[in-house]
Amino acid sequence: MITSPKDQITTSQAVVIVINYIVAVGILTLPRVSVEQGKTPDAWIAVILGGLIAMIAGVIIVKLSQQFPNKTFYQYSQDIVGKWAGKLLSLLIIGYFLLTAGFQVRSLGEVTDLYLLHNTPPWAITIPFMWVGIYLILGGINPIARLFEIIFPITIIIFLLVASMSFGIIEIENLRPVLGLGIMPVLKGIKTTALAFTGIEIMLLLLAFMKQPNKAVKVVLVGVSIPLCLYVITVVLVIGAFSVDGVVTRTWPTLDLIRSFEITGLIFERFESLLLVIWIMQIFATFTITYYAATLGLAQLFQKRIQPFMYGLLPVIYIVSIIPKNTTDLFKIGDLIGNVGLFLFGILPLLLLVVWRVKEGKHEAKP
């Protein structure tokens, strides 16, 4: 159980953690992956529908976790399906968090090398990033939450600033006619866009830390709504600037959008560096919370101190990050993470909730 008052977070901190977890690599690639599926400028509709599905999945996760006050998934899964099956599910989720952390680290290296520090050895970018991460998580959930509270407003301000400057190069014809190809192309993109909202799974752990776990549904709804707005704005701007055909040919279309305009006479004439600043902060946020979630899982699973696992997993995450040989392999791992997440956090919580309700019903029915 989480018993120390120092390990508790407020409702607003929980919201900020969810938001910062969701908004990471997706904001750079979502316009491309959403358009690739349906080949339609209506991809923004698929983003909205994907966000609504993520909200529903998040509410189910919350309802499951609320059945077990002060316990994380790693602890209560064994109450539902038994000791060994519960441990197996916990190990799967720990593996998911590890893979996600490695993916974020590698994504950071790829984009930083391409746009900021060209020809810099990958280890020189990723290793300092990872060591700062372990320095943060050694303090537990509270320093993580406080840092996320600093990152969040900076992200929103810079994103809206850069987005507002992009409106001048938008061609509205690239977005019309709405539903010109019908609803089916939109529906094809829903799975991809829903996976862009992976991050709600952190609620499997956060409820144990929340001072007011009864407000967890509100955390999910607000925590998904804000990334949903950011994603819709991004997709509309990118498609409006490049058209459907132009978006699918770009690896990082959001960065290409920012690179395609400049405003002379200002301190900053090109703004991709500003976007990269907030993006790196978001990558750091996602990396640290997944890293912490994996170490917390191992510590609770084996009932040991968490610090040795923090140090022990650092080289594991680095090894995961260097497995992809190129960007194509990196995106394949991203697809794998999304598909695994679809089962672990889209289907599994609902099944576990049903199983628990059935067990409770049988227990209450006994004389």
Buried (B, 14 or more C-beta within 10 A) or exposed (E): EBEEEEEBBBBBBBBBBBBBBBBBBBBBBBBBBBBBBBBBBBBBBBBBBBBBBBBBBBBBBBBBBBBBEBBBBBBBBBBBBEEEEBBEBBBEBBBBBBBBBBBBBBBBBBBBBEBBEEEEEBEEBBBEBBEEBBEBBBEBBBBBBBBBBEBBEEBBEBBEBBBEBBEEEBEEEBBEEEEEEEEEBBBBBBBBBBBBBBBBBBBBBBBBBBEEBEBBBBBBBBBBBBBBBBBBBBBBBBBBBBBBEBBBEBBBBBBBBBBEBEEEEEEEEEBBEBBBBBBBBBBBBBBBBBBBBBBBBBBBBEEEEBEEBBEEBBEEBBEBBBEBEEBEEBBEBBEEBBEBBBEBBBEBBBBBBEEBEEEEEEEEEEE
